[in-house]
Amino acid sequence: MNWYIRIKKKINKKNLRTRIAKKNSNSRFIQIMNKKYINFSSNDYLGLSHEKKIIKAWKKGAEIYGIGSGGSNYINGYSIEHKLFEEELAKWLNYKKTILFTSGYAANQAVITSLIQKKDIIIADRLSHASIIDAAINSKGKLYRFKHNEIKNLKKLLSSNYKNKMLIITEGVFSMDGDTPKLKIYHKLTKEKNALLMVDDAHGIGINGLQGRGTCWKKNIKPEILIITFGKAFGISGAAVLCDQDIGEYLEQFSKNFIYSTTIPTAQIYALRMSLKCIKKGGDLRKKLKKNIKKFNQLNKYLPYIPKKSKNHIQPIILKDNNKVINLTNKLRKYGYWVHGINTPTVPHNTARIRITINTEHKKQDIKNISEIIYEFQNI
Ligand SMILES: *Cc1c(COP(=O)(O)O)cnc(C)c1O
């Protein structure tokens, strides 16, 4: 078949994803064309993407260091700022090593594809982020997925594969469901079988735990490998892997993403260091976020659509049916609330949903209004 016949056949299908170009946004508002909406879809949970101190730091960083890092980790791209940021993160989260990557996607690829060799086993929660699942599929090992947050299923897989090296992967706060696994039990089970536990805390870092140290800190566990990202609560972009000395040195030597990719711009690292400072001191922001989540939970207590009862900033309104999701999304947008529907196949069959994210900058009235519209929709 000709290349373009195949390509066209694929892109002419129905239900393709579309992007909507925003004019601008912050964590409370988003402007699309000429309409301003209250934004219930942002990952900028603490509003730091517009924090003046961080913007100032980025500008100052650019003045000192220029705008590009000028190279990869081994050739010209690693600076004293990168080194300081690594040390600050390691100290903050109590790990020996920090390895920086330009994105969470790259970090997950790097760890999984470089650690996993032939005959190794990856055991991941079924609902893990695509960057985890794709890396596992692309690796030389074998992937097993266990039922979402189900210990029994995980135990079984651990027992039947214990002769091989096993990497167990889950998330701190799941990106589509807002729930958290029983991490303490996971770690106990994985240690018993000499497996490594890897937790991707993209949505928990900056939010959960003392001074925002994340979900693992809150649950009092220290997984062998912790992934954090800077595109969510940190308000910028980039990611880091936290681990012990040996795993860190291994990644530095054998991760292609680490070796052959341009490092995060030094000025951005300068801004990220300020963002880290804001997060450490962000007790008030987290308190406000908790208050907003509580308000949302209270107002939606009787809504049958939120079966998971997420206590986190991610609140799925599970309508099951793709058409219903489209209808409620349109209705909310008509009234000035910006949300995104997540349909199958992004989420499993029969779990189509609207993914609402609560953030620090929402006003009480925003939460009340959106809840009312959802409630009315339910009664149609
Ligand atoms: C967002 C996200 C990523 C990807 O991080 P990027 O920095 O956006 O590439 C990885 N894992 C999880 C769980 C995420 O939510």
The ligand as an SDF file (V2000), in Angstrom:
LIG
                    3D

 15 15  0  0  0  0  0  0  0  0999 V2000
    1.8610   14.3790   33.2190 C   0  0  0  0  0  0  0  0  0  0  0  0
    2.3730   13.0540   33.5360 C   0  0  0  0  0  0  0  0  0  0  0  0
    3.5510   12.5600   32.9670 C   0  0  0  0  0  0  0  0  0  0  0  0
    4.2450   13.2770   31.8490 C   0  0  0  0  0  0  0  0  0  0  0  0
    4.9680   14.3350   32.3200 O   0  0  0  0  0  0  0  0  0  0  0  0
    5.4080   15.4700   31.2770 P   0  0  0  0  0  0  0  0  0  0  0  0
    6.4230   16.2360   32.0160 O   0  0  0  0  0  0  0  0  0  0  0  0
    4.1800   16.2400   30.9610 O   0  0  0  0  0  0  0  0  0  0  0  0
    5.9600   14.7650   30.0770 O   0  0  0  0  0  0  0  0  0  0  0  0
    4.0420   11.3630   33.3980 C   0  0  0  0  0  0  0  0  0  0  0  0
    3.3930   10.6350   34.3300 N   0  0  0  0  0  0  0  0  0  0  0  0
    2.2380   11.0640   34.8730 C   0  0  0  0  0  0  0  0  0  0  0  0
    1.5710   10.2210   35.9020 C   0  0  0  0  0  0  0  0  0  0  0  0
    1.6880   12.2780   34.4850 C   0  0  0  0  0  0  0  0  0  0  0  0
    0.5470   12.6770   35.0170 O   0  0  0  0  0  0  0  0  0  0  0  0
  1  2  1  0
  2  3  1  0
  2 14  2  0
  3  4  1  0
  3 10  2  0
  4  5  1  0
  5  6  1  0
  6  7  2  0
  6  8  1  0
  6  9  1  0
 10 11  1  0
 11 12  2  0
 12 13  1  0
 12 14  1  0
 14 15  1  0
M  END
$$$$
